[in-house]
Amino acid sequence: MTLSLQFYSLLLMVLSGVVIGAIIEGTRFVTNSFPKRTYVNKYSIAIEIIVWILLGLGTFYILFRVRDGIWRIYDPLAQVVGILLYEQLFQPIFRLVGRIFLHIVIQPIWFIFRIFILIIHKIFILIGIVLATIVRPFYFLYKKIWHLALKKIPNFRYNKKYTKN
C-alpha cells in the first residue's frame, strides 16, 4: 500500500467522522423536534441505534472500496478526530443547514401527512354520520317491533277462552 493511498484513506476516515457527527446530531435534532407524544420521540433511542449501525456499515463500505476492507488501527482514531473536528469547527454550519432542512423539507412533509390523516379521519366520520342517518328510522322501527315481539302472544288453539267446547 502506497503512502498516498494511506493518506487518502486517513483523509476519508476523518471526513467520514465529520459526516458521522453531523448525521448523529441531525438525527437527534430531528427526533427531538417532534412532539413528545409521537412514536418518533418515543423510539428515538432505537432510531439512533439503527442510524449508528447504518453508519458503521457505511464506514466499512468506504474501507472496502478504498482498501479492500483492510482495517487499520488509525481508522477509528481518524473517525474520532473527524467527530471532534465536527464538534469544534463545523457544528454551527451544520446546525444552520439542519434548521433550514427541517423548516423547508421535514415540517411541510409532516404537515401534509397530518392533513392527509385528518382528511381520511373526517371522511370516515362523515360516512358514519350518513350511515347513522340512514339506519336511524329502521332502528326506531326495530325497537318498536322488538318491544312487541317480547310480549306474550296468546295461543288461540289451546286457550280456553278462544276454543269451542
C-alpha positions in Angstrom: 0.0 0.0 0.0 1.4 3.3 -1.0 1.8 6.3 1.3 -0.6 8.4 -0.8 -3.3 5.7 -0.5 -2.8 5.6 3.2 -3.1 9.4 3.4 -6.2 9.2 1.2 -7.8 6.6 3.4 -6.9 8.6 6.5 -8.5 11.7 5.0 -11.6 9.7 4.1 -11.9 8.4 7.7 -11.6 11.9 9.0 -14.3 13.1 6.6 -16.5 10.2 7.5 -16.1 11.2 11.2 -17.3 14.7 10.3 -20.2 13.3 8.4 -21.0 10.8 11.2 -21.0 13.7 13.7 -23.3 15.7 11.5 -25.7 12.8 10.9 -25.9 11.8 14.6 -26.6 15.4 15.6 -29.1 15.8 12.8 -30.8 12.6 13.9 -31.0 13.8 17.5 -32.3 17.2 16.4 -35.0 15.8 14.1 -36.2 13.3 16.7 -36.3 15.9 19.4 -38.2 18.3 17.2 -41.2 16.1 17.0 -43.9 16.4 19.7 -43.3 14.4 22.9 -46.2 12.0 22.3 -45.3 10.8 18.8 -43.7 7.5 18.1 -40.6 9.2 16.6 -39.9 10.7 20.0 -40.8 7.6 22.0 -38.5 5.4 19.9 -35.7 7.9 19.4 -33.1 5.6 21.1 -34.0 2.8 18.7 -33.8 5.1 15.7 -30.4 6.4 16.9 -29.1 2.8 17.3 -30.3 1.9 13.8 -28.5 5.1 12.4 -25.3 4.1 14.3 -25.5 0.6 12.7 -26.0 2.0 9.3 -23.1 4.4 9.7 -20.9 1.6 10.8 -21.9 -0.4 7.7 -21.2 2.8 5.6 -17.8 3.1 7.2 -16.9 -0.5 6.4 -18.2 0.1 2.8 -15.8 3.0 2.5 -12.9 0.8 3.8 -14.0 -1.9 1.4 -13.9 0.4 -1.6 -10.7 2.1 -0.7 -8.6 -0.6 0.8 -10.5 -3.9 0.1 -11.8 -3.9 3.6 -8.5 -3.8 5.4 -8.9 -2.2 8.8 -6.0 -0.3 10.3 -5.7 0.9 13.9 -5.7 4.6 12.9 -9.1 4.3 11.2 -11.3 4.6 14.3 -8.9 7.2 15.7 -9.3 9.2 12.4 -13.0 9.0 12.8 -12.9 10.2 16.4 -10.7 13.1 15.1 -13.3 13.8 12.5 -16.1 13.8 15.1 -14.1 16.1 17.3 -13.3 18.3 14.3 -17.0 18.5 13.6 -17.8 19.4 17.2 -15.2 22.2 17.2 -15.4 23.7 13.7 -18.4 22.6 11.6 -21.2 22.3 14.2 -22.7 25.9 13.7 -22.7 25.5 9.9 -24.4 22.1 10.0 -26.9 23.3 12.6 -27.9 26.1 10.3 -28.2 23.8 7.4 -30.2 21.3 9.6 -32.6 24.0 10.7 -33.1 25.1 7.1 -33.7 21.5 6.1 -36.1 21.0 8.9 -38.2 24.0 8.1 -38.1 23.6 4.3 -38.4 19.8 3.9 -39.3 17.9 7.1 -42.1 20.1 8.5 -44.0 20.5 5.2 -43.9 16.7 4.7 -45.1 16.2 8.3 -47.8 18.8 7.8 -49.0 17.2 4.5 -49.0 13.7 6.3 -51.1 15.1 9.2 -53.5 16.8 6.8 -53.9 13.5 4.8 -54.6 11.6 8.0 -57.1 14.3 9.2 -58.9 14.2 5.8 -59.2 10.4 5.9 -60.5 10.6 9.6 -63.1 13.2 8.6 -64.2 11.1 5.7 -64.8 8.1 8.0 -66.7 10.3 10.4 -68.9 11.6 7.5 -69.5 8.0 6.3 -70.5 7.1 9.9 -72.9 10.0 10.1 -74.5 9.2 6.8 -74.9 5.5 7.8 -76.4 6.5 11.2 -78.8 8.9 9.4 -79.9 6.1 7.1 -80.2 3.5 9.8 -81.9 5.6 12.4 -85.5 5.2 11.1 -85.1 1.4 10.8 -83.6 1.3 14.3 -86.6 3.1 15.6 -88.9 0.6 13.9 -86.8 -2.3 15.2 -87.1 -1.1 18.8 -90.8 -0.8 18.5 -91.2 -4.2 16.8 -88.8 -5.9 19.2 -90.8 -4.5 22.1 -93.9 -6.0 20.7 -92.1 -9.3 19.9 -91.3 -9.7 23.6 -94.9 -9.6 24.6 -96.6 -12.9 25.2 -98.9 -13.7 22.3 -101.9 -15.8 23.3 -102.1 -19.2 21.7 -105.5 -19.4 20.2 -105.6 -23.2 19.9 -105.1 -24.1 23.5 -106.6 -21.0 25.1 -109.9 -21.9 26.8 -111.2 -18.5 26.2 -111.0 -18.8 22.4 -111.8 -22.5 21.9 -115.2 -24.0 21.4 -116.4 -26.6 23.9 
